[in-house]
Structures are given as C-alpha cells and as structure tokens.
C-alpha cells in the first residue's frame, strides 16, 4: 500500500507540475499577445498626415513582445524623421515574415539636399550613426536582435531591416 500511495502522490505531483506549466505558458502567451502589432502600426499610419503612406503587413507568426516593441519604436522614429527631414510626397512601410527572418522596410520618395547627401552617405557607409535622425537608436535595436540594418538614400530615404528568427539556436523573433 505504501507503493500505491507513493505512486499516487507521484502522479498527483506530475499532474500539478504539468498544470502549472500550462498556466505559465498561457500567461506568457497572453502577455506576448497583449500588443497587436498590426493595430499598433496601423494607429501610427492613421496618425501620419505628412504625406500619403502605404502600409503592408504580412506576419503570420507573431514576434516576441520585445521585437514588437522595437518594430513600433523604429517605425515611430522613421516617421518622425520623414516629417522632420524629408520633402517626400509618399512613404511606405512594409513588414513581412520570411521563413528565417522578419523584414521591415520604411522608405519615402523625398530628395536630400546635396549638402546633406554627402554627410548622410558618409555616416551610413562608416556606420557612424551616432548623431542625427535617431538612426543610432534604430541601429542599436536592430543589433540587439542580431539583425541587419541597411540604409540607402539614392532614391528617397530607405531603411531596410532584417531580423533573424533564430539566433544561436534560440528563437529571437518568437516567444520562448
């Protein structure tokens, strides 16, 4: 009977442990889902009145909460830069998911004055994104996810970001 009691307690312990794991997982998923990335970006798009703005969203597997927050910050910063520094007549935000990465593209069709063009091009080429336009903060956020940031200024201003879903075997873009 001691063995039956021991077996029963072990099964109870395993059952309770499994239940606690399920509760933790549910809470974790609720927390990650607490930010609707599409809706948050959509609010930014609706509030942006500087020029027409096209928004394309193609995400099926939600990124981690930290990555969602970073995408929102990056988009806010980029839209602020367009208003402050651009003469754009149109802008685009494209956020899409690929099998191995998330991709964020923010661009406008504005022109850059010749005097600023060379300075900005040199900052980009030398990764000297320490000053101006909040690009340094964007670069740091992208880097923290093991991502790649490319900026071009040849036909308007374009920020192209790739964030890998997996970094060193750990999922960077997914909850875990």
HELIX and SHEET records of a PDB file:
HELIX    1   1 UNK A    2  UNK A   33  1                                  32    
HELIX    2   2 UNK A   37  UNK A   47  1                                  11    
HELIX    3   3 UNK A   65  UNK A   85  1                                  21    
HELIX    4   4 UNK A  114  UNK A  125  1                                  12    
HELIX    5   5 UNK A  135  UNK A  144  1                                  10    
SHEET    1   A 5 UNK A  52  UNK A  58  0                                        
SHEET    2   A 5 UNK A  90  UNK A  97  1                                        
SHEET    3   A 5 UNK A 101  UNK A 108 -1                                        
SHEET    4   A 5 UNK A 158  UNK A 164 -1                                        
SHEET    5   A 5 UNK A 148  UNK A 152 -1                                        
SHEET    1   B 2 UNK A 166  UNK A 167  0                                        
SHEET    2   B 2 UNK A 170  UNK A 171 -1                                        
END                                                                             
